[in-house]
């Protein structure tokens, strides 16, 4: 895009309301993303449900917050 055209477009966009600019920014960012892969989305949904089931069935070993923090700090070498 020519610099002049880009500057004109930029100027027009800045004249939009905050809500309109946010909507436009969101659409522009989405346009940069790869197309949605429904197989991946479905796989993540199945994995999330599987993990919830493991917790609900009492099969998961859960940590309280203090134990979790202790382990993270130990892993980072922080006291």
C-alpha positions, 0 to 999 in steps of 0.5 A: 500500500502506498504511504499516502494511502496508508496515511489517509486510511490511518487518519480516517481510522483515528477519526472513528470512535473508541468502540469502532477502533476497537472493533476494527482492531479486533477484526484486523488482528483476527485476519492475521490468524490462521483459519480456525482448525475445528479438529484442534478445537474439538481435541482441546474440548475433549481434553478439557472434559477428560481432565475435569472428569479425572478431578471429579472422579477423585483420580487426580492428585490436587495441590493446595496453593501453598504446596503449589507455590512451594514447588514452583519456587523450588523449581525456580531456585527461589526461597 
